Amino acid sequence: MTQLTIREGRLDDADGVARVHVRSWRAAYRGLMDQQILDSLSVEERAANWRRFITDPLPTTIALLVAERDGEVVGWTSFGAGRDADGSTDGEVYGIYADPDSWSTGAGHALLEEAERRMADAGHTRAYLWVLDGNERADAFYARHGWVADGATKADERAVATFAEHRRVKELRSGDA
């Protein structure tokens, strides 16, 4: 296996990020959400959304990072300042996904560690993320990286459905992700 590179996401990564986004949702959320929702996901629509995000990021965004192997995007993470009222001084991982063919290859690990480091370097001493209820693979991944469930839950209302999620948190130390 060739070397993995973690770098800033660029506009020309939108198609690769969207492909990973759709493929990972379809694999990770099968059985956890309505199959019609997963089948309706469009790489083209996601790519258009990612182009907008890369061109005009949220005011809270610190970065979009991609994991690249052999010139191909195999994973991504976006993160920044916390958007929840009770976590507004914290960092937040907005999303982190690896292509199913790259699961258990270190891509997610490298992305999460770099996001943690950058949030700490930006002055956040704690970070949080939200996990879809029932996503045992993600829960195990985050637990291995020191993220703990804090008991907070929410109903994430999307245009297509409402998803039950639970929060995980981690204390960050600058320079020591």
Secondary structure in CASP SS format (residue, H / E / C, confidence):
PFRMAT SS
TARGET T0000
AUTHOR 0000-0000-0000
METHOD secondary structure of the structure
MODEL  1
M C 1.00
T C 1.00
Q C 1.00
L E 1.00
T E 1.00
I E 1.00
R E 1.00
E E 1.00
G C 1.00
R C 1.00
L H 1.00
D H 1.00
D H 1.00
A H 1.00
D H 1.00
G H 1.00
V H 1.00
A H 1.00
R H 1.00
V H 1.00
H H 1.00
V H 1.00
R H 1.00
S H 1.00
W H 1.00
R H 1.00
A H 1.00
A H 1.00
Y C 1.00
R E 1.00
G C 1.00
L C 1.00
M E 1.00
D C 1.00
Q H 1.00
Q H 1.00
I H 1.00
L H 1.00
D H 1.00
S H 1.00
L C 1.00
S C 1.00
V H 1.00
E H 1.00
E H 1.00
R H 1.00
A H 1.00
A H 1.00
N H 1.00
W H 1.00
R H 1.00
R H 1.00
F H 1.00
I H 1.00
T H 1.00
D C 1.00
P C 1.00
L C 1.00
P C 1.00
T C 1.00
T E 1.00
I E 1.00
A E 1.00
L E 1.00
L E 1.00
V E 1.00
A E 1.00
E E 1.00
R E 1.00
D C 1.00
G C 1.00
E E 1.00
V E 1.00
V E 1.00
G E 1.00
W E 1.00
T E 1.00
S E 1.00
F E 1.00
G E 1.00
A E 1.00
G C 1.00
R C 1.00
D C 1.00
A H 1.00
D H 1.00
G H 1.00
S C 1.00
T C 1.00
D C 1.00
G E 1.00
E E 1.00
V E 1.00
Y E 1.00
G E 1.00
I E 1.00
Y E 1.00
A E 1.00
D C 1.00
P H 1.00
D H 1.00
S H 1.00
W C 1.00
S C 1.00
T C 1.00
G C 1.00
A H 1.00
G H 1.00
H H 1.00
A H 1.00
L H 1.00
L H 1.00
E H 1.00
E H 1.00
A H 1.00
E H 1.00
R H 1.00
R H 1.00
M H 1.00
A H 1.00
D H 1.00
A C 1.00
G C 1.00
H C 1.00
T C 1.00
R E 1.00
A E 1.00
Y E 1.00
L E 1.00
W E 1.00
V E 1.00
L E 1.00
D C 1.00
G C 1.00
N C 1.00
E H 1.00
R H 1.00
A H 1.00
D H 1.00
A H 1.00
F H 1.00
Y H 1.00
A H 1.00
R H 1.00
H C 1.00
G C 1.00
W C 1.00
V E 1.00
A E 1.00
D E 1.00
G E 1.00
A E 1.00
T E 1.00
K E 1.00
A E 1.00
D E 1.00
E E 1.00
R C 1.00
A C 1.00
V C 1.00
A C 1.00
T E 1.00
F E 1.00
A E 1.00
E E 1.00
H E 1.00
R E 1.00
R E 1.00
V E 1.00
K E 1.00
E E 1.00
L C 1.00
R C 1.00
S C 1.00
G C 1.00
D C 1.00
A C 1.00
END
